[in-house]
């Protein structure tokens, strides 16, 4: 009996417990359902009101665009139709645009169907004057309506007062207006579809004159007591949007809940719980996706670092908040000096791996509070917040340079790359992010020019140098057309006979303002802009013309040599253009010598050999310039189709005092002779240098000891005399 009694008690308690739970959850479910519907309605109303505000604000922005156009043209309206059409296409949602100088409508687009409005004086219209005068009085956009149009439909019109600056102050010019059909405005929302989803709505306002509640948009079904409303702020007025359920909450839910058993109650609880989780799941999904989008918008996909967009935002923030910091912020702008070499030789996958490893190193080189960004390509930026001193910044820059320069493992190979860093102090070196980035780039360029693997702080001289460089590049564009380039010639003398053997053509720029400029002032700019190729062909053409003039004048014929720039040497049209010049001038190609630097040949040996062979086929003499400064080997020299070697002047400079240079020069000359190549020594300036070279059996010499470069007419006078006694 005790067991039965205990079972009965347990069963009764279980029944009472589950019945109570079932009743409680049924009641709670009803309450939650009601709250859920109100929550949905509030979200729905807020979304629709926001859509109306956004659409109305966007459409009314057309009046500001028109007003700005009027102000920029000082009240003159040119090409109004085209301008207004462009605004309509850009903004959308507008029936027509109007301009009303002095309050009288003079311009409407589109005009068709609106002709009756032309000449209408807004300020004298009792129905429109109030909003118009308010706009003039308060210097702000006002909204009139909604009101019914004569041509049918309900619309609102935004009027923006336009003021023009005068010596006496701002003067009222008129109105820039936009007419917006209410139907078009509501198309930007989902109001028209609410009734099909079980909702009713009403859009109304308090009429500013009568104070009566004016409904200007509503569903066919009336509102119910269970409603939700929100205010919509529009210029000089407030609209109200009210939404309610079309049908009352069904009663069967509570009835069913009280009847069901404990298990059915538990099932109902599970269903209610599941239903209530849906909005939360949706909210979490939206948050997750939003964070994901924000991450991709602000971060580099390859390295995971912040990107240029995020850096710009942070620079703006730092500029706004810099008074809060006890020390200035610093931007370091850097790129990898040898990235292209790695990317070209190992492929893009290896290049990407290199960038990822460098990004990790940069993050480890700075504090957690600092920002490391990838700006694009092989460019990176580091934003240091609250740096104590220039010495600290320099120390960090040196640390970054050393860290980047550690060997990088790519596949089975190790590479070493370096970095150049430009540094700007914030806000000292710029008041906006564009200026700060530009100045940091200038500083980085200066660091590269000083030898790479370096850093440079921005200063005003860099800006001045950049401006001067830009002016020089601009002037280069005119130099060829305006015949500002001239050639000076320097003799190349036979050291055994003392006779003139040939002349090297050296370019000068007769700048109209700066006078005679030597190559060191403009060749690098010509290389960067690509103008060096046009300049090079001008030199070749001019020298060939000189050779032809010498031939036709029955003067002593000498070879003329020309320096080929690395860019021109790689020009795919080089052979064809030189052939055309030789044929057009009808000269003996053997009188033309082209000088190619050793470093240029070493960049791509096989391509260089092919190009030199084709030049030789034209009959041209080839000289290898600046020999001894590169890394060419004896085996490579055997393969090169060259006729002469020109020993770099750095060796001749120290011949009198440096025994190592003496041995090097003697060895170079001996090696060249064994390969049946003639040798030219550059930069001979003293008698002792000449004696050394003659003792080494050097074939030819060139330098100030014989003659400085001079125009061709002066060179003829020098050549008519004894250049130098070599006996």
VOLODREN-917164 format. One record per residue (C-alpha): residue in one letter; x, y, z. Coordinates in pm, 1 decimal. Each point is the difference from the previous one (the first is absolute). Layout:
   aa         xx         yy         zz
    A          X          Y          Z
...
END
This chain:
   aa         xx         yy         zz
    X        0.0        0.0        0.0
    X      280.0      230.7       79.9
    X      149.9      -54.8     -344.0
    X     -335.7       59.9     -168.0
    X      -52.9      305.2      212.6
    X      347.0      128.0      -80.5
    X      -52.5      -64.1     -370.2
    X     -336.1      179.4       17.4
    X      156.2      292.8      177.0
    X      287.9       13.2     -250.6
    X     -241.9      -30.9     -289.5
    X     -223.5      269.7      149.3
    X      297.6      228.4       57.3
    X      128.6      -65.5     -350.9
    X     -344.1       65.9     -140.6
    X      -46.5      314.8      206.5
    X      351.9      111.5      -82.4
    X      -32.2      -53.0     -373.3
    X     -353.6      137.7       -1.3
    X      124.1      310.2      179.2
    X      295.0       26.9     -231.6
    X     -228.9      -47.6     -296.9
    X     -238.1      269.4      122.1
    X      286.4      235.7       83.6
    X      169.4      -44.1     -334.6
    X     -328.4       35.9     -181.6
    X      -58.8      331.7      173.4
    X      359.6      104.0      -51.3
    X      -17.8     -101.0     -363.4
    X     -299.4      226.8      -47.8
    X      185.4      291.6      158.5
    X      314.5      -67.6     -199.3
    X     -197.2      -28.3     -319.7
    X     -152.5      342.4       62.0
    X      341.6      149.7       78.1
    X      147.6     -165.7     -303.6
    X     -262.2      152.8     -226.7
    X       61.9      342.6      148.4
    X      371.7      -49.6      -47.7
    X      -51.3      -95.0     -363.8
    X     -228.4      300.1      -46.4
    X      254.4      236.3      155.6
    X      274.9     -134.6     -225.1
    X     -229.6       24.6     -301.1
    X     -109.1      356.1       79.2
    X      354.5      116.8       66.6
    X      124.8     -157.5     -322.0
    X     -275.8      161.3     -208.6
    X       43.6      340.8      165.5
    X      375.0      -16.9      -58.7
    X      -61.2      -87.5     -365.1
    X     -230.6      303.2      -36.9
    X      252.1      229.7      169.5
    X      287.5     -130.3     -213.3
    X     -192.8       24.3     -323.9
    X     -130.6      347.4       81.6
    X      342.0      122.1      113.9
    X      164.2     -135.1     -315.9
    X     -263.4      156.6     -224.2
    X       18.3      336.5      179.5
    X      379.3       -2.3      -36.4
    X      -66.6       89.2     -362.9
    X     -101.6      349.6      117.0
    X      338.1       41.7      165.9
    X      177.4     -110.1     -316.4
    X     -203.6      251.9     -203.6
    X       66.4      271.2      257.7
    X      370.8      -71.3       -6.6
    X        0.7       20.9     -380.0
    X     -173.5      338.6       17.0
    X      252.1      128.5      253.5
    X      297.7     -127.1     -196.9
    X     -127.4      177.5     -313.1
    X      -84.3      316.8      199.1
    X     -367.4      -22.3      -82.7
    X       42.7      -82.4     -368.2
    X     -174.3     -313.1     -122.0
    X      177.3     -168.4     -288.8
    X     -119.8     -325.4     -153.0
    X     -269.4      -38.3      264.8
    X     -169.7     -286.8     -184.5
    X      321.3     -206.3      -20.0
    X       99.0       84.3      355.5
    X     -345.0      -82.9      138.0
    X      -18.5     -322.5     -201.0
    X      334.6     -109.8      144.7
    X     -127.9       74.9      350.4
    X     -325.1     -193.4      -62.5
    X      193.3     -303.7     -120.7
    X      241.5       20.7      291.5
    X     -253.4       53.8      279.1
    X     -323.0     -156.8     -128.7
    X     -348.4        3.1      151.2
    X      -73.6      355.2     -121.6
    X     -283.1      110.2     -227.8
    X      161.4      326.1     -105.1
    X      259.4      257.4       98.6
    X      -68.9      373.5        7.8
    X      195.5      321.3       32.3
    X     -187.7      313.1      109.2
    X      212.5      317.5       -9.0
    X     -161.4      258.2      229.8
    X     -266.2     -259.3       80.6
    X     -131.1      -18.7     -359.2
    X       27.9     -339.4     -167.9
    X      214.1       47.6     -312.9
    X      145.6     -344.6      -55.4
    X     -164.7     -343.1       20.1
    X      135.7     -338.3     -105.2
    X     -164.6     -192.1     -144.4
    X     -212.3      280.4     -142.8
    X     -258.6     -218.8     -172.6
    X     -319.9       -4.1      200.8
    X      124.6      274.2      231.7
    X      -21.7      298.7     -235.0
    X     -274.9      167.7      205.6
    X      236.6       35.6      293.9
    X      240.1      226.2     -191.0
    X      -22.7      356.3      122.6
    X     -177.6     -102.0      320.7
    X       97.1      226.9      291.8
    X       42.6     -221.2      303.9
    X       24.4      291.0      242.1
    X     -340.8      130.2     -109.4
    X     -178.5     -336.3       12.2
    X     -206.2      -19.0      318.4
    X       21.5     -377.8       -1.7
    X      378.6      -14.7      -36.0
    X      118.9      327.3      146.2
    X       24.8     -113.4      362.2
    X      260.5     -272.6      -58.4
    X      182.2      219.7     -251.7
    X       28.3      293.7      241.7
    X      111.6     -238.6      274.4
    X      279.1     -127.7     -225.3
    X      112.6      358.2      -74.5
    X      -20.8      104.5      362.7
    X      189.2     -295.2      146.1
    X      238.4      -54.0     -295.8
    X      -87.5     -369.2      -17.0
    X     -180.8     -256.5     -205.2
    X     -376.1      -22.3       59.0
    X     -253.0     -258.9     -109.8
    X     -347.6       88.4     -120.5
    X     -277.5     -260.0       -8.2
    X     -108.3     -261.8      -53.0
    X     -262.4      165.9     -218.9
    X     -201.8      -98.9     -305.3
    X      131.0      119.3     -334.1
    X     -215.0      159.3     -267.0
    X      123.6     -258.1     -247.9
    X      -89.5     -278.0      246.4
    X      187.2     -183.8      268.4
    X      133.1       93.4      340.9
    X      343.7      151.0       33.9
    X      236.9      186.7      228.5
    X      234.3      270.9     -111.0
    X      330.3       91.9      162.0
    X      119.2      356.5      -37.9
    X      357.7       97.8       72.9
    X       69.0      375.7       19.9
    X      305.2      108.1     -201.6
    X      216.9      285.5      116.4
    X      280.8      160.7     -198.2
    X      296.7      173.7      161.9
    X       19.8      378.0      -57.1
    X      219.7      271.0      149.7
    X     -293.7       88.5      227.3
    X      -42.6     -360.6      114.5
    X     -212.5     -288.9     -122.8
    X     -287.5       94.6     -230.8
    X     -309.0     -211.6      -60.5
    X        0.7     -127.7     -358.1
    X     -299.7     -230.7       -8.6
    X      -95.2     -363.4       53.2
    X      129.1     -336.5     -120.0
    X     -294.6     -239.7       24.6
    X      -70.2     -369.3      -50.1
    X     -352.2     -142.2      -49.9
    X      -39.1     -353.3      135.3
    X     -309.7     -212.3      -57.2
    X     -111.3     -166.8      319.4
    X      -61.9     -319.0     -195.3
    X      363.6       -1.5     -117.0
    X      116.7       70.3      354.9
    X     -197.5     -293.3      141.2
    X      138.4     -235.0     -266.8
    X      328.6       12.4      194.0
    X     -182.5     -177.7      285.7
    X     -195.4     -323.2       48.5
    X     -316.0      174.9      121.2
    X     -206.9     -105.2     -300.3
    X       72.0     -366.3       73.9
    X      -81.9       13.4      371.9
    X     -369.5      -75.6      -40.5
    X       78.7     -329.5     -166.2
    X      211.1      -88.9      304.4
    X     -278.8       70.7      249.2
    X       81.5      358.9       89.7
    X     -179.9      333.1      -38.6
    X      176.5      333.8      -18.6
    X      -70.0      371.2        0.0
    X      229.7      291.5      -84.9
    X     -120.6      337.1      128.5
    X      101.9      339.5      129.9
    X     -149.3      291.7      190.2
    X      -90.3      261.5     -257.2
    X      214.2      309.9       78.1
    X     -292.4      239.1      -61.1
    X     -307.5     -183.8      130.5
    X      160.9     -228.7      260.3
    X     -220.2     -281.3     -135.4
    X      146.5     -348.3      -27.7
    X       49.6      -39.4     -378.1
    X       31.6     -355.9     -134.1
    X      172.7       -9.0     -335.9
    X       79.5     -372.0      -36.9
    X     -165.6     -307.1      152.3
    X      -92.3     -362.9      -56.2
    X     -351.9     -105.7      -96.1
    X      -53.0     -172.7      334.9
    X      -32.2      225.4      307.1
    X      240.6        9.3      292.3
    X      -70.5     -213.2      306.8
    X       66.1       81.8      364.8
    X      319.5     -203.5        5.6
    X      216.3      243.3     -197.6
    X      348.5      149.3       -3.1
    X       94.8      346.1     -122.9
    X      319.4      192.2      -71.1
    X       70.7      362.1      -90.8
    X      171.2       86.6     -326.3
    X      188.6      326.7        8.4
    X      -21.3      193.7     -325.4
    X      100.6      361.9      -63.5
    X     -223.1      236.2      207.0
    X     -249.4     -278.8       78.1
    X      -55.7     -338.2      164.2
    X     -176.6     -295.7     -162.3
    X     -130.5     -296.6      192.3
    X       -3.7     -360.0     -122.1
    X     -237.0     -236.9      184.1
    X       -9.0     -378.4      -60.4
    X     -231.2     -256.9      160.7
    X     -101.9     -361.8      -42.8
    X     -308.4      -31.7     -219.1
    X     -133.6     -289.4      207.9
    X       -5.6      -38.3      380.4
    X      209.7     -261.5      171.1
    X     -171.6     -341.3      -42.5
    X     -154.4     -139.0      321.4
    X       44.5     -364.1      -85.2
    X      360.7        7.9      108.8
    X      -83.7       37.9      371.8
    X     -291.7     -247.9      -18.5
    X      214.8     -265.9     -160.4
    X      280.7       61.3      245.5
    X     -218.2      -59.4      306.9
    X     -141.5     -327.8     -140.4
    X      315.3     -171.1     -112.8
    X      179.2     -247.5      221.6
    X      331.8       55.0      165.4
    X      184.5     -142.6     -298.5
    X     -197.9      216.9     -238.7
    X       78.5      293.3      229.9
    X      367.7      -85.8       -9.0
    X      -22.1      -26.8     -375.9
    X     -174.8      338.1      -12.9
    X      275.7      143.2      219.9
    X      258.6     -137.8     -238.8
    X     -186.3      149.0     -299.4
    X      -36.7      339.6      168.1
    X      363.6       -7.6       96.9
    X       96.8      -93.0     -355.3
    X     -214.9      281.2     -144.2
    X      146.6      254.9      239.5
    X      349.9      -98.8     -101.9
    X      -50.1       87.3     -364.8
    X       30.3      380.0       35.2
    X      307.3      -44.7      218.3
    X      158.0     -239.0     -249.4
    X      -70.4      244.4     -277.9
    X      150.0      282.5      204.8
    X      314.5     -201.1       71.3
    X       31.1      -92.1     -367.2
    X      -30.2      364.6     -100.6
    X      261.6      101.1      258.6
    X      235.1     -275.4     -115.7
    X      -37.8       90.8     -367.9
    X       39.4      369.6       79.6
    X      323.0      -68.4      185.3
    X      118.6     -213.4     -288.2
    X      -73.2      276.3     -251.5
    X      167.8      258.3      222.2
    X      304.7     -223.5       27.6
    X       33.1      -40.3     -377.1
    X      -57.3      373.3      -49.4
    X      275.4       93.7      245.8
    X      251.5     -282.9      -36.6
    X      230.6     -132.3     -268.0
    X     -107.3     -343.7     -120.8
    X      356.4     -130.2      -48.3
    X      173.5      105.5      321.6
    X     -291.1       66.5      234.9
    X      142.9      343.4       74.4
    X     -211.2      312.9        0.0
    X      -26.6      153.6     -347.5
    X       44.1      350.1     -141.0
    X     -367.2       86.4       62.2
    X       26.2      -82.4      368.0
    X      329.7      188.0       30.6
    X     -161.6      309.4     -152.0
    X     -281.0      -20.7      254.7
    X      249.0      -34.9      284.8
    X      204.0      294.7     -128.0
    X     -315.9      210.1       -3.6
    X      -72.0     -107.2      356.7
    X      355.3       75.5      114.8
    X      -15.3      344.3     -160.2
    X     -326.2       70.5      181.9
    X      120.5     -126.6      334.9
    X      371.1       90.4       -5.0
    X      -32.8      257.5      285.4
    X      -80.5     -294.6      228.5
    X      341.4     -155.6      -61.2
    X      306.1      118.7      190.3
    X      224.9      -77.5     -298.1
    X      -54.1       11.7     -376.7
    X     -108.1     -298.0     -205.0
    X      225.6     -131.1     -276.5
    X      -70.9     -159.4     -338.3
    X      264.5     -224.6     -152.5
    X      -49.2      -66.6     -373.0
    X      214.5     -278.4     -140.6
    X       40.3     -237.6     -288.2
    X      224.6     -296.5      -72.6
    X      305.7       95.7     -204.2
    X       47.2     -335.9     -172.7
    X     -354.8     -136.4      -15.3
    X      -26.6       11.5     -380.6
    X      309.5     -216.3      -34.2
    X     -150.7     -268.7      223.2
    X     -344.1       23.1     -160.7
    X      139.9      -25.2     -354.1
    X      242.4     -282.6       72.3
    X     -212.2     -214.7      233.6
    X     -355.4       81.4     -110.9
    X     -297.4      169.7      159.8
    X      -62.5     -277.5      253.2
    X      348.6       47.7      142.4
    X      -50.3      375.1       -6.8
    X     -320.3      -39.0      201.4
    X      178.5     -221.5      252.1
    X      273.4      261.8       33.8
    X     -256.4      272.7       68.6
    X     -168.8     -214.6      265.2
    X      328.2      -65.8      178.8
    X       98.4      366.9      -11.2
    X     -343.6       95.0      137.8
    X       50.9     -233.6      298.0
    X      343.4      148.3       64.8
    X     -133.1      355.0       -8.3
    X     -271.3      -83.9      254.3
    X      264.2     -144.1      233.2
    X      219.5      308.5      -39.8
    X     -244.3      250.4      152.3
    X     -227.6       31.3      301.6
    X     -349.8     -146.9       11.4
    X     -136.7      354.5       14.3
    X      165.0       87.7     -332.2
    X     -160.1      -72.4     -335.8
    X      166.7     -199.0     -280.0
    X     -168.1       23.9     -341.4
    X       51.0     -123.8     -352.1
    X      -53.8      287.5     -241.5
    X       16.4     -205.3     -320.6
    X      259.9     -195.9     -197.1
    X      317.7      -12.9      208.1
    X      -82.6      319.8      190.6
    X      -65.4       -1.0      373.9
    X      -79.9      263.9      258.1
    X       56.9       16.0      375.2
    X     -191.5      252.1      211.0
    X      173.1       63.2      332.3
    X     -219.3      163.7      260.8
    X      155.1      224.4      263.6
    X      369.6      -28.5      -91.4
    X      225.5      162.8      256.1
    X      286.7      130.3     -214.3
    X      164.4       -0.6     -341.2
    X      265.7     -226.4      147.4
    X     -265.3     -257.2       93.8
    X     -150.6       19.4     -347.8
    X      344.2      -45.8     -156.3
    X       63.3     -298.3      224.2
    X     -327.7     -161.6     -108.1
    X       77.8       69.3     -367.3
    X      342.7     -162.5       37.1
    X     -160.3     -297.2      173.5
    X     -249.7      -40.0     -285.4
    X      277.7       20.9     -260.7
    X      205.2     -265.1      182.3
    X     -305.0     -222.8       48.8
    X     -108.0       17.2     -364.1
    X      353.8      -75.8     -116.5
    X       12.5     -338.7      169.6
    X        8.3     -284.1     -258.2
    X     -337.3     -116.4     -127.2
    X      -53.7     -365.1      -88.7
    X     -192.3      -43.1     -326.4
    X      -15.3     -359.7     -112.4
    X      354.1     -135.8        4.5
    X      162.2      341.9      -29.8
    X       76.5      278.8      241.9
    X      -39.2      363.1     -101.4
    X      105.1      321.0      166.7
    X     -204.2      312.3      -67.1
    X       40.9      344.5      147.0
    X     -239.4      285.1       60.8
    X        7.2      377.6      -33.5
    X     -209.1      204.3      243.3
    X     -143.4      350.4      -22.6
    X     -110.2      157.9      327.5
    X     -246.5      281.4       67.1
    X      -82.9      154.5      336.7
    X     -370.4       61.9       66.6
    X     -132.5      269.2      -11.5
    X      325.4      190.3      -68.9
    X       42.7     -141.5     -351.1
    X     -361.2       18.4     -118.9
    X     -346.2      108.0      103.9
    X     -187.4     -269.7     -195.2
    X       61.2     -365.7      -75.1
    X       68.2       54.9     -371.2
    X      278.6      248.4       75.6
    X      147.8     -222.6      268.6
    X        9.4     -300.7     -236.3
    X      142.9      209.2     -284.6
    X      273.3      146.8      218.8
    X       86.7     -342.2      140.4
    X       29.7     -128.4     -357.4
    X      235.8      288.8      -83.9
    X      212.0      -86.3      301.9
    X        8.1     -367.0     -102.5
    X      109.0       96.3     -351.6
    X      281.0      207.0      153.8
    X      105.0     -298.7      211.4
    X       17.8     -215.7     -312.8
    X      210.7      261.0     -179.8
    X      246.7        2.5      287.3
    X       74.0     -366.8      -48.7
    X     -300.6     -206.5      105.8
    X       -3.5     -186.8      334.3
    X      -47.0      338.2      157.3
    X     -254.6      231.2      157.5
    X      -64.1      368.2      -45.6
    X     -208.3      254.8      190.6
    X     -214.5      231.3     -209.5
    X      106.0      364.2      -18.4
    X      -94.2      300.8     -211.0
    X      301.9      -45.7     -225.1
    X     -146.1     -330.2     -122.6
    X     -318.0      179.7     -102.2
    X      203.0      265.9     -178.9
    X      205.3     -271.4     -170.6
    X     -317.3     -179.5     -108.5
    X     -138.8      321.1     -147.2
    X      329.1       69.9     -177.4
    X        5.6     -356.6     -131.7
    X     -355.1       33.4     -131.6
    X       88.1      329.8     -168.3
    X      305.3     -163.1     -155.0
    X     -209.9     -289.6     -130.3
    X     -250.4      245.2     -145.5
    X      281.7      192.5     -169.1
    X      137.8     -323.3     -147.0
    X     -320.4      -43.0     -195.9
    X       74.0      321.6     -187.9
    X      375.2      -34.2      -28.3
    X        9.6     -225.8     -306.8
    X     -270.4      183.8     -195.9
    X      158.2      336.7       72.2
    X      351.7     -125.6      -87.5
    X      144.1       83.0      341.1
    X      245.2     -293.4        3.2
    X      351.7       41.8     -137.8
    X      293.0     -237.8      -36.6
    X      353.4       55.1      120.1
    X      276.6     -229.7     -118.1
    X      305.2     -126.6      188.3
    X      296.7     -137.6     -193.6
    X      124.7     -355.3       42.4
    X      373.8       -2.9      -73.7
    X      235.9     -275.0     -107.8
    X      257.4      -25.5      280.3
    X      263.8     -137.9     -233.5
    X      -19.6      270.4     -269.7
    X     -171.0      289.7      175.5
    X     -246.5       29.3     -287.8
    X     -373.4       48.3       28.2
    X     -165.2     -340.3      -35.0
    X     -366.6       74.4       68.1
    X     -237.9      226.5      193.7
    X     -260.7      -78.9      262.9
    X     -327.3      193.6      -30.5
    X     -116.5      136.1      336.2
    X     -342.2      161.3       36.3
    X      -64.5      338.2      159.2
    X     -327.2      183.6       58.1
    X       -9.9      367.9      -87.8
    X     -282.5       81.7      239.9
    X     -170.2      333.8      -79.7
    X        2.9      107.9      367.3
    X      266.1     -211.3      171.8
    X      268.3       20.4     -265.5
    X      217.7     -291.6     -105.7
    X      -85.5     -314.7      198.4
    X      225.8     -305.0       16.8
    X     -139.9     -355.2      -13.5
    X       14.6      -49.5      377.0
    X     -274.2      265.4       30.8
    X     -256.9     -162.3     -228.7
    X       87.5     -351.9     -119.1
    X     -148.7     -171.4      306.9
    X     -327.0      191.4      -51.3
    X        4.6      -95.1     -368.1
    X       47.1     -365.6       98.8
    X     -293.0       10.1      244.3
    X     -238.3      167.6     -244.6
    X      104.3     -213.2     -298.0
    X      112.4      309.2     -194.2
    X      349.6     -147.8      -11.2
    X     -101.0     -213.2     -298.4
    X     -107.3      299.6     -210.4
    X      309.2      190.9      112.8
    X      218.9     -296.6      -91.6
    X     -136.7      -20.5     -353.6
    X       47.6      375.2      -37.3
    X      367.4      -44.7       95.5
    X       44.3     -284.1     -250.2
    X     -165.7      202.7     -276.5
    X      208.9      309.1       79.6
    X      328.7     -193.4        8.3
    X      -81.1     -173.4     -330.1
    X      -75.7      340.4     -152.8
    X      340.3      118.3      128.3
    X      171.3     -301.5     -155.3
    X     -173.1       72.1     -329.7
    X      102.6      366.8       18.4
    X      360.1     -106.6       65.7
    X       -7.2     -239.0     -297.3
    X     -148.1      254.2     -238.3
    X      246.7      268.4      113.4
    X      298.0     -214.5      -96.7
    X      129.0       34.4      355.4
    X      201.3     -258.1      188.0
    X     -234.6     -279.7       93.9
    X      -11.6     -113.4      363.7
    X     -221.4     -237.8      185.3
    X     -271.1      148.4      223.0
    X     -112.9     -189.5      309.0
    X     -336.0       24.4      177.9
    X     -112.1     -123.8      342.6
    X     -310.0     -220.9       -8.3
    X     -218.7       21.8      310.5
    X     -116.1     -329.9      155.7
    X     -362.5       76.4      -89.5
    X       83.7       74.6     -362.0
    X      214.9     -311.8      -21.5
    X     -311.8     -202.4       91.6
    X     -223.6      182.5     -249.2
    X     -139.6     -263.0     -241.4
    X        8.9      261.5     -280.5
    X      369.2       84.4       51.9
    X      141.2     -199.7     -292.3
    X     -264.1      114.0     -247.8
    X       30.4      366.4       95.6
    X      380.5        4.5      -18.1
    X      -12.9     -176.9     -337.8
    X     -245.6      263.2     -125.4
    X      222.1      286.8      123.2
    X      312.3     -148.3     -161.9
    X     -182.6      -53.5     -329.2
    X     -159.2      346.2        0.0
    X      332.5      175.7       67.0
    X      190.7     -236.1     -233.0
    X      308.1      -20.8      223.5
    X      266.1     -264.2       46.4
    X     -126.4     -189.7      305.9
    X      358.2      -78.5       99.8
    X       38.6      363.6      101.1
    X     -270.3      -44.5      266.1
    X       84.8     -155.6      336.6
    X     -256.3      -84.6      268.2
    X      107.1      -25.2      365.2
    X     -189.7     -236.6      229.8
    X       74.0      -16.1      372.8
    X      121.5     -319.4      159.5
    X     -283.6        6.9      255.1
    X     -259.7       31.7     -277.3
    X      133.7     -312.5     -171.2
    X        2.7     -196.2      325.2
    X     -376.3       47.5       59.4
    X      -86.4     -254.6     -271.4
    X      313.3     -137.3     -160.2
    X     -162.9     -212.6     -271.1
    X     -230.6      280.4     -115.6
    X      293.9      243.8        5.3
    X      215.6     -229.3     -213.1
    X     -281.5      -34.3     -253.4
    X      -51.5      377.4      -16.2
    X      374.3       73.4      -33.8
    X       31.3     -256.7     -279.0
    X     -281.6      166.7     -195.6
    X      165.5      340.6       41.9
    X      328.2     -146.2     -125.2
    X     -181.3     -129.9     -307.3
    X      -79.5      361.2      -88.3
    X      375.2       71.5       -8.9
    X        1.8      195.8      325.8
    X      296.1      -15.7      240.2
    X      -86.9     -107.8      355.3
    X      176.7      115.8      316.5
    X      -55.1     -135.7      352.7
    X      -10.0      309.5      222.8
    X       89.8       37.2      370.9
    X      186.8     -330.2      -14.9
    X      126.3     -125.7      334.0
    X     -290.0      128.4      207.3
    X     -230.4     -295.5      -58.9
    X       24.5     -374.9       49.7
    X       69.5     -133.3     -346.6
    X      234.0     -295.9      -21.8
    X      266.5      -89.0     -254.4
    X     -221.1     -276.3     -142.1
    X     -285.1      246.5      -43.6
    X      225.9      259.3     -159.8
    X       98.6     -259.3     -260.8
    X     -365.2      -34.9     -100.7
    X      -72.2      371.1      -36.8
    X       23.0      130.1     -359.3
    X      186.8      319.6       94.1
    X      296.1      178.4     -160.7
    X      132.5      216.6      280.6
    X        3.9       24.3      376.6
    X      -19.1      335.0      175.4
    X      161.2      -18.6      344.5
    X     -199.3      199.5      254.3
    X      155.4      332.1       99.7
    X        0.8      -99.1      367.8
    X      303.6     -220.0      -71.3
    X      195.9      274.1     -180.1
    X      -71.1      247.8      281.3
    X      218.2     -182.9      255.4
    X      264.5     -146.6     -229.8
    X      272.2      224.9      142.4
    X      -60.4      -96.5      363.9
    X     -177.8     -335.8       13.6
    X      207.8     -303.9      -85.8
    X     -312.2     -219.4       -2.6
    X     -157.1      215.3     -272.2
    X      326.6      -20.6     -195.0
    X      -10.8     -379.3        9.0
    X     -370.9       -8.7      -87.7
    X       40.5      231.5     -299.5
    X      306.4     -186.8     -125.3
    X     -187.3     -329.2       33.8
    X     -310.2      130.6     -178.4
    X      204.1      131.1     -292.6
    X      197.8     -323.2      -27.2
    X     -317.2     -210.7       12.9
    X     -169.2      212.7     -266.3
    X      298.5      -22.9     -234.5
    X        4.1     -378.2       33.4
    X     -364.5        5.0     -108.9
    X      101.2      225.5     -292.9
    X     -193.8      293.8      140.1
    X      120.0      361.6       -7.5
    X       -1.4      196.2      324.6
    X     -100.3      359.8       72.7
    X       91.0      154.1      338.1
    X     -243.8      268.0      117.0
    X       64.0      293.2      233.6
    X      368.0       69.3      -79.5
    X       87.9      333.5      158.0
    X      373.6       -7.9       82.9
    X      326.8      -80.4     -171.5
    X       78.9     -270.3      256.3
    X     -326.8     -178.2      -70.6
    X       83.7       11.6     -368.7
    X      346.5     -146.8       59.7
    X     -142.0     -292.2      196.9
    X     -254.5      -77.1     -270.6
    X      257.9       19.2     -276.7
    X      223.1     -234.4      195.1
    X     -290.3     -247.1       18.2
    X      -41.6       20.7     -381.7
    X     -343.4      159.3       26.4
    X     -125.7       76.6     -350.9
    X     -201.4      318.9       43.7
    X      -60.6      269.1      256.9
    X     -272.1      252.3       74.6
    X       -9.7      279.6      255.5
    X       62.0      363.3       88.4
    X      373.9      -46.2      -58.6
    X      -78.3       -6.3     -370.1
    X     -312.5      211.2      -23.5
    X     -322.5       77.3      182.1
    X     -324.6      -77.2     -185.7
    X      -71.2      283.2     -242.7
    X     -241.0       92.0     -281.4
    X       91.7     -140.5     -337.8
    X      133.3      329.0     -140.3
    X      234.1       48.3      297.3
    X      102.6     -363.6      -19.2
    X      113.4       52.6     -361.0
    X      236.7      272.3      118.5
    X      139.7     -225.3      273.0
    X       45.0     -285.3     -240.4
    X      182.1      221.2     -248.7
    X      270.0       55.0      262.2
    X      206.8     -255.8      183.9
    X     -227.6     -134.2      271.1
    X      279.9     -100.2      229.4
    X      360.2      -97.9      -29.3
    X       18.1     -373.3       51.7
    X      352.2      -61.8     -115.0
END
